[in-house]
Amino acid sequence: MQLNHVRSQFPSLQEHYDGVPAVFCDSPGGSQMPESVVMAMQEYLGRFMANTGGQFATSIATDEVVAEAHRLAADFMHCAPQEVVFGANMTNLTYLISRSVGRTLSHGDEIIVSELDHEANIAPWLQMAEERNLVVHWARINRETCTLNLEQLRSLIGRRTRLIAMGLASNFSGSVNPVAHIATWARAAGAMVYVDAVHYAPHGLLDVRALDCDFLVTSAYKHFGPHLGILYGKERHLNRLPAYQVRAHDGSLPGKFEIGTANFEALAGFCACIQYISSLAAGDPDLLISASRRDMIETAFGLIREHERNLMNRFLEGFRNLVGYRLYGLPSANDRVPTFALRREGTTPRQLAIHLAERNIFAWDGNFYALAVAEALGVEQSGGVLRIGFAHYNTENEVDTVLEALDSVRPV
């Protein structure tokens, strides 16, 4: 992966503030966007603004944007186009599916949610469970490593377990969950698995077949695209579940769960973001000759993972030399993505974020809607943590800049 070429495609990475270049460590809250994505959205709005289903050129073009978005999402997640549902965002889609799933459950049925998850994969299920009189079990974390306690999780799965809601990677600590392994336990009990892949999607290959999950959801703005939610659902589930849809709709997939007029310009931008990811594999001439789009995506994420592993190792090695800091999460590059939660003795996370911002290093502080894990770690009442997040467009020099800034902090 040619990093200079990658960075040249992101207009925001060329920005300077008061003459100083910005270091974007805020990607866990939303990635930067390549110019090709911006241009695709602009082109749709400027040339093809029309609804679907018409017999004229702009409507036909919109139909093709919608169809191509489903095809590209299928390649991205390794599923069939009719198993893809687009929506406003991950939270919106999860509320939608949770209500449909809830209508098929009975009093006393059980669901499992995780302390490690984002609220968007907890609150919809808790509220659905309250409405349907279900039993809720909590999968707990190992506080030392911010990972799931797998033994405790497995003990929760029983004959009345109907669904396990699980994140693929933690947006708080970067920990990656063994979802495929957990899915085998769920399958043995006849339970469904609903996976929040939002935080994992910019860093690793999505493969719903390998995971054998029933649903998987992500948001394009976390992986270089526009604000748009993307859901995978096994076709048999999407066919059998009741949908909240207008009477005029025929109930066919994939539109059964796509309510109202779609955000067509966002779909155009989504197509461009998947094409951008695929383009990262362009350095392999043998691949270009006969590769499928899925092959290109797989190769691209191999390159992303290799580069990000170098960034993780560099950050963790330097972090060990910092005085007064604590890392909440795994201390190595294994089983994690490049998201780091930390605190410093004598300094609040907000003060750390301000210190970095004064040096044009953009990073988040707080709980990031991972309320349950912040509470479990005992940091919620004192400002949460500082979160440093790297993406494939970050450089090793930027990692060093962040470490130097953290080292320069003095207690207030």
C-alpha positions as CSV (number, residue, x, y, z in Angstrom):
1,M,0.0,0.0,0.0
2,Q,1.5,3.3,-1.1
3,L,0.8,5.6,1.8
4,N,1.6,8.9,0.1
5,H,-0.9,8.0,-2.7
6,V,-3.5,7.0,-0.1
7,R,-3.1,10.2,1.8
8,S,-3.3,12.3,-1.4
9,Q,-6.9,11.1,-1.9
10,F,-8.2,12.6,1.3
11,P,-8.6,16.4,1.1
12,S,-8.9,16.7,4.9
13,L,-5.4,15.2,5.4
14,Q,-3.9,18.2,3.5
15,E,-5.4,20.7,5.9
16,H,-3.3,22.9,8.2
17,Y,-4.6,24.8,11.2
18,D,-2.5,27.9,12.2
19,G,0.1,26.6,9.9
20,V,0.4,23.2,11.6
21,P,-0.8,20.0,9.9
22,A,-3.7,18.1,11.6
23,V,-3.2,14.6,13.0
24,F,-6.5,12.7,12.7
25,C,-6.8,10.3,15.6
26,D,-10.6,10.6,15.7
27,S,-11.5,7.9,13.2
28,P,-13.3,5.8,15.8
29,G,-15.9,8.5,15.8
30,G,-16.0,8.8,12.0
31,S,-13.3,8.4,9.3
32,Q,-12.1,10.9,6.8
33,M,-13.6,10.7,3.3
34,P,-11.7,10.3,0.0
35,E,-12.4,12.9,-2.6
36,S,-13.9,10.3,-4.9
37,V,-16.7,9.7,-2.5
38,V,-17.4,13.4,-2.2
39,M,-17.4,13.7,-6.0
40,A,-19.7,10.7,-6.5
41,M,-22.3,12.2,-4.2
42,Q,-22.0,15.6,-5.9
43,E,-22.3,14.0,-9.3
44,Y,-25.5,12.2,-8.3
45,L,-27.1,15.3,-6.9
46,G,-26.1,17.4,-9.9
47,R,-27.0,15.0,-12.7
48,F,-29.3,12.2,-11.6
49,M,-31.7,13.6,-9.0
50,A,-34.8,11.5,-9.4
51,N,-36.8,8.8,-7.5
52,T,-36.8,5.2,-8.5
53,G,-39.2,3.3,-10.8
54,G,-39.6,5.7,-13.6
55,Q,-39.2,5.1,-17.4
56,F,-36.9,8.1,-17.9
57,A,-33.1,8.5,-17.8
58,T,-32.5,10.0,-14.4
59,S,-34.9,7.5,-12.7
60,I,-33.2,4.6,-14.5
61,A,-29.8,6.0,-13.4
62,T,-31.1,6.1,-9.8
63,D,-32.3,2.5,-10.1
64,E,-28.8,1.5,-11.1
65,V,-27.2,3.3,-8.2
66,V,-29.5,1.4,-5.8
67,A,-28.8,-1.9,-7.4
68,E,-25.0,-1.3,-7.6
69,A,-25.0,-0.3,-3.9
70,H,-26.6,-3.6,-3.0
71,R,-24.1,-5.5,-5.2
72,L,-21.1,-3.7,-3.7
73,A,-22.4,-4.1,-0.1
74,A,-22.8,-7.9,-0.9
75,D,-19.1,-8.0,-2.0
76,F,-18.1,-6.0,1.0
77,M,-19.8,-8.4,3.5
78,H,-19.7,-11.6,1.5
79,C,-23.4,-12.2,1.1
80,A,-26.1,-11.9,-1.6
81,P,-27.4,-8.5,-2.7
82,Q,-30.9,-9.4,-1.5
83,E,-29.5,-9.9,2.0
84,V,-28.5,-6.2,2.2
85,V,-30.7,-3.6,3.8
86,F,-29.8,0.1,3.8
87,G,-31.0,2.6,6.4
88,A,-30.2,5.9,8.0
89,N,-27.5,4.5,10.3
90,M,-26.6,1.5,12.4
91,T,-28.8,2.6,15.4
92,N,-31.8,3.1,13.2
93,L,-31.4,-0.3,11.6
94,T,-30.9,-2.1,14.9
95,Y,-34.1,-0.5,16.4
96,L,-35.9,-1.6,13.2
97,I,-34.7,-5.2,13.3
98,S,-35.1,-5.5,17.1
99,R,-38.8,-4.6,16.8
100,S,-39.3,-7.2,14.1
101,V,-37.5,-9.9,16.0
102,G,-39.4,-9.0,19.2
103,R,-42.7,-9.7,17.5
104,T,-41.6,-13.4,17.1
105,L,-40.6,-13.9,20.7
106,S,-42.6,-14.9,23.8
107,H,-42.8,-14.1,27.4
108,G,-39.8,-15.7,29.2
109,D,-37.6,-16.0,26.2
110,E,-34.0,-14.8,26.8
111,I,-31.6,-12.5,25.1
112,I,-27.9,-11.7,25.8
113,V,-26.3,-8.3,25.5
114,S,-22.6,-7.4,26.2
115,E,-21.0,-4.9,28.6
116,L,-18.4,-4.3,25.9
117,D,-20.8,-3.0,23.3
118,H,-21.9,0.4,22.0
119,E,-25.3,1.5,23.3
120,A,-26.7,1.1,19.8
121,N,-26.4,-2.6,20.2
122,I,-27.7,-2.6,23.8
123,A,-30.5,-0.1,24.3
124,P,-32.7,-1.4,21.4
125,W,-32.6,-4.9,22.8
126,L,-33.2,-3.8,26.4
127,Q,-36.2,-1.8,25.3
128,M,-37.6,-4.6,23.1
129,A,-37.1,-7.0,26.0
130,E,-39.1,-4.8,28.4
131,E,-41.9,-4.5,25.9
132,R,-42.0,-8.3,25.3
133,N,-41.4,-9.4,28.9
134,L,-38.1,-11.1,28.0
135,V,-35.3,-12.1,30.3
136,V,-32.0,-10.2,29.7
137,H,-28.6,-11.6,30.6
138,W,-25.4,-9.5,30.5
139,A,-22.1,-10.8,29.2
140,R,-19.4,-9.3,31.4
141,I,-15.9,-8.1,30.6
142,N,-12.5,-9.0,31.9
143,R,-11.6,-5.6,33.4
144,E,-7.8,-6.1,33.1
145,T,-7.9,-6.5,29.3
146,C,-11.3,-5.0,28.3
147,T,-12.2,-8.3,26.6
148,L,-15.3,-10.4,27.0
149,N,-15.4,-13.1,29.7
150,L,-16.1,-15.9,27.3
151,E,-16.6,-18.5,30.1
152,Q,-19.2,-16.4,31.7
153,L,-20.9,-15.7,28.4
154,R,-21.1,-19.3,27.5
155,S,-22.7,-20.1,30.8
156,L,-25.6,-17.7,30.0
157,I,-26.6,-19.6,26.8
158,G,-29.5,-22.0,27.4
159,R,-32.5,-23.6,25.9
160,R,-34.5,-20.4,26.0
161,T,-31.8,-18.1,24.6
162,R,-33.2,-16.6,21.4
163,L,-30.6,-13.9,20.5
164,I,-27.1,-12.8,21.3
165,A,-26.2,-9.2,20.5
166,M,-22.5,-8.8,20.1
167,G,-19.9,-6.3,18.8
168,L,-17.1,-7.5,16.4
169,A,-14.7,-4.9,17.9
170,S,-15.1,-2.6,20.9
171,N,-15.3,1.1,20.0
172,F,-14.0,1.8,23.5
173,S,-10.9,-0.4,23.8
174,G,-10.3,-1.8,20.3
175,S,-10.7,-5.4,21.5
176,V,-11.9,-7.9,18.8
177,N,-14.4,-10.5,19.9
178,P,-14.3,-14.1,18.6
179,V,-17.8,-13.9,17.1
180,A,-17.4,-17.0,14.9
181,H,-16.7,-19.0,18.0
182,I,-19.6,-17.5,19.9
183,A,-21.9,-18.1,16.9
184,T,-21.2,-21.9,17.2
185,W,-22.4,-21.8,20.8
186,A,-25.5,-19.8,19.7
187,R,-26.2,-22.2,16.9
188,A,-26.1,-25.2,19.2
189,A,-28.8,-23.5,21.3
190,G,-30.9,-22.4,18.3
191,A,-30.2,-18.7,19.0
192,M,-29.6,-15.9,16.5
193,V,-26.5,-13.7,16.6
194,Y,-26.7,-10.0,15.8
195,V,-23.3,-8.4,15.2
196,D,-22.3,-4.7,15.4
197,A,-19.4,-4.5,13.0
198,V,-19.2,-0.7,12.9
199,H,-15.9,-0.4,14.7
200,Y,-14.3,-3.4,13.0
201,A,-15.3,-2.5,9.4
202,P,-12.5,0.1,8.6
203,H,-9.8,-2.3,9.9
204,G,-10.6,-5.8,8.9
205,L,-12.4,-7.9,6.3
206,L,-16.1,-8.6,6.9
207,D,-17.2,-12.1,6.1
208,V,-20.7,-13.0,7.3
209,R,-20.3,-16.5,5.9
210,A,-17.2,-17.2,8.0
211,L,-18.8,-15.6,11.0
212,D,-22.1,-17.5,10.5
213,C,-24.0,-14.7,12.1
214,D,-27.6,-14.1,11.4
215,F,-27.4,-10.3,11.2
216,L,-24.5,-7.9,10.9
217,V,-24.7,-4.1,10.7
218,T,-22.2,-1.3,10.0
219,S,-22.1,2.4,9.1
220,A,-20.3,3.6,6.0
221,Y,-19.1,6.8,7.6
222,K,-16.8,4.7,9.8
223,H,-15.1,3.2,6.7
224,F,-14.5,6.2,4.5
225,G,-18.1,6.7,3.2
226,P,-21.1,8.9,3.9
227,H,-23.6,8.6,6.8
228,L,-25.5,5.5,5.9
229,G,-26.3,2.3,7.7
230,I,-25.8,-1.1,6.1
231,L,-27.4,-4.3,7.4
232,Y,-26.8,-7.9,6.4
233,G,-29.5,-10.4,7.3
234,K,-29.7,-14.1,6.4
235,E,-32.3,-14.3,3.6
236,R,-34.5,-16.8,5.5
237,H,-34.8,-14.3,8.4
238,L,-35.5,-11.3,6.3
239,N,-38.3,-13.3,4.5
240,R,-39.9,-14.6,7.7
241,L,-39.7,-11.6,10.0
242,P,-42.5,-9.1,9.9
243,A,-41.6,-5.7,8.6
244,Y,-42.9,-2.2,9.4
245,Q,-43.7,-1.2,5.8
246,V,-46.3,0.7,3.9
247,R,-49.2,-1.2,2.3
248,A,-48.1,-0.3,-1.3
249,H,-44.8,-2.2,-0.9
250,D,-44.9,-5.8,-2.2
251,G,-42.8,-7.2,0.7
252,S,-40.0,-8.5,-1.5
253,L,-36.3,-8.3,-0.7
254,P,-34.2,-6.2,-0.4
255,G,-36.7,-3.4,-0.1
256,K,-38.9,-5.1,2.5
257,F,-37.0,-3.4,5.4
258,E,-35.9,-0.2,3.5
259,I,-38.6,2.2,4.7
260,G,-39.4,5.3,2.7
261,T,-37.3,7.0,0.0
262,A,-33.6,6.1,0.2
263,N,-30.7,8.6,0.5
264,F,-29.7,8.1,-3.1
265,E,-26.7,10.4,-2.9
266,A,-25.4,8.5,0.1
267,L,-25.8,5.2,-1.8
268,A,-23.7,6.8,-4.6
269,G,-21.1,7.8,-2.1
270,F,-21.2,4.3,-0.6
271,C,-20.4,2.8,-4.0
272,A,-17.4,5.1,-4.3
273,C,-16.1,4.2,-0.9
274,I,-16.2,0.5,-1.7
275,Q,-14.5,1.2,-5.0
276,Y,-11.8,3.2,-3.0
277,I,-11.2,0.3,-0.7
278,S,-10.9,-2.1,-3.6
279,S,-8.4,0.3,-5.3
280,L,-5.9,-0.2,-2.5
281,A,-5.2,-3.6,-4.0
282,A,-4.2,-2.1,-7.3
283,G,-0.5,-2.6,-6.6
284,D,-0.8,-6.3,-7.4
285,P,-0.8,-6.6,-11.2
286,D,-1.6,-10.3,-11.1
287,L,-4.7,-9.6,-9.1
288,L,-5.9,-7.0,-11.5
289,I,-6.0,-9.5,-14.4
290,S,-8.6,-11.9,-13.1
291,A,-9.7,-10.8,-9.7
292,S,-13.3,-10.5,-8.6
293,R,-14.3,-7.4,-6.6
294,R,-14.4,-9.6,-3.5
295,D,-10.8,-10.6,-4.2
296,M,-9.8,-7.0,-4.4
297,I,-11.5,-6.2,-1.1
298,E,-9.8,-9.1,0.6
299,T,-6.4,-8.0,-0.7
300,A,-7.0,-4.4,0.3
301,F,-7.8,-5.3,3.9
302,G,-4.7,-7.5,4.1
303,L,-2.7,-4.4,3.3
304,I,-4.7,-2.3,5.7
305,R,-4.2,-4.8,8.5
306,E,-0.4,-5.0,7.8
307,H,0.0,-1.3,8.0
308,E,-2.2,-0.8,11.0
309,R,-0.4,-3.6,12.8
310,N,2.8,-1.6,12.4
311,L,1.1,1.5,13.8
312,M,-0.2,-0.5,16.8
313,N,3.2,-1.9,17.6
314,R,4.8,1.5,17.3
315,F,2.2,3.1,19.6
316,L,2.3,0.4,22.2
317,E,6.1,0.3,22.3
318,G,6.2,4.0,22.9
319,F,3.3,4.0,25.3
320,R,5.2,1.7,27.6
321,N,7.8,4.5,28.1
322,L,5.2,7.0,29.2
323,V,4.9,7.8,32.9
324,G,1.6,8.0,34.8
325,Y,-0.6,6.5,32.0
326,R,-2.9,3.5,32.1
327,L,-4.1,1.6,29.0
328,Y,-7.5,0.1,29.1
329,G,-7.3,-2.9,26.7
330,L,-4.9,-5.5,25.3
331,P,-1.2,-4.5,25.6
332,S,-0.3,-6.1,22.2
333,A,-1.4,-5.8,18.6
334,N,-3.1,-9.2,18.7
335,D,-6.9,-9.5,18.8
336,R,-7.4,-5.7,18.6
337,V,-7.8,-2.8,16.2
338,P,-5.8,0.4,16.5
339,T,-8.1,2.1,19.0
340,F,-6.6,2.9,22.4
341,A,-8.4,3.9,25.6
342,L,-6.2,5.6,28.2
343,R,-6.0,7.8,31.3
344,R,-3.3,9.7,33.0
345,E,-2.9,10.1,36.8
346,G,-3.7,13.6,37.9
347,T,-5.2,14.7,34.5
348,T,-8.8,14.3,33.3
349,P,-9.5,12.8,29.8
350,R,-11.0,16.2,28.8
351,Q,-7.7,17.9,29.8
352,L,-5.8,15.4,27.8
353,A,-8.0,16.0,24.7
354,I,-7.6,19.7,25.0
355,H,-3.8,19.3,25.3
356,L,-3.8,17.3,22.1
357,A,-6.2,19.6,20.3
358,E,-3.9,22.6,21.1
359,R,-1.3,20.7,19.0
360,N,-3.8,19.9,16.2
361,I,-4.1,16.3,17.3
362,F,-7.7,15.3,17.0
363,A,-8.9,12.8,19.6
364,W,-12.0,12.0,21.6
365,D,-12.7,11.9,25.3
366,G,-15.7,10.4,27.2
367,N,-17.5,7.1,27.0
368,F,-18.3,7.2,23.2
369,Y,-21.7,5.6,23.9
370,A,-19.9,2.6,25.4
371,L,-21.7,3.4,28.6
372,A,-21.7,-0.2,30.1
373,V,-18.0,-0.7,29.8
374,A,-17.2,2.7,31.2
375,E,-19.3,1.9,34.2
376,A,-17.8,-1.5,34.6
377,L,-14.3,0.0,34.6
378,G,-15.3,2.7,37.1
379,V,-14.4,5.6,34.9
380,E,-17.8,6.9,33.8
381,Q,-18.1,9.3,36.7
382,S,-14.7,10.8,36.2
383,G,-14.8,11.6,32.5
384,G,-14.3,8.2,30.8
385,V,-11.1,7.9,28.9
386,L,-9.0,9.6,26.2
387,R,-9.4,7.6,22.9
388,I,-6.7,7.5,20.3
389,G,-7.7,5.9,17.1
390,F,-5.6,5.3,14.0
391,A,-6.7,4.3,10.5
392,H,-4.9,3.1,7.4
393,Y,-4.2,6.7,6.3
394,N,-2.2,7.5,9.5
395,T,1.6,7.4,9.4
396,E,4.3,6.2,11.9
397,N,5.5,9.8,12.2
398,E,2.0,10.8,13.3
399,V,2.1,8.0,16.0
400,D,5.4,9.5,17.2
401,T,3.8,13.0,17.3
402,V,0.9,11.7,19.4
403,L,3.3,10.0,21.8
404,E,5.4,13.1,22.2
405,A,2.3,15.1,22.9
406,L,1.2,12.6,25.6
407,D,4.7,12.7,27.1
408,S,4.6,16.5,27.4
409,V,1.4,16.5,29.6
410,R,1.9,17.9,33.1
411,P,-0.6,17.5,35.9
412,V,-2.9,20.5,36.1
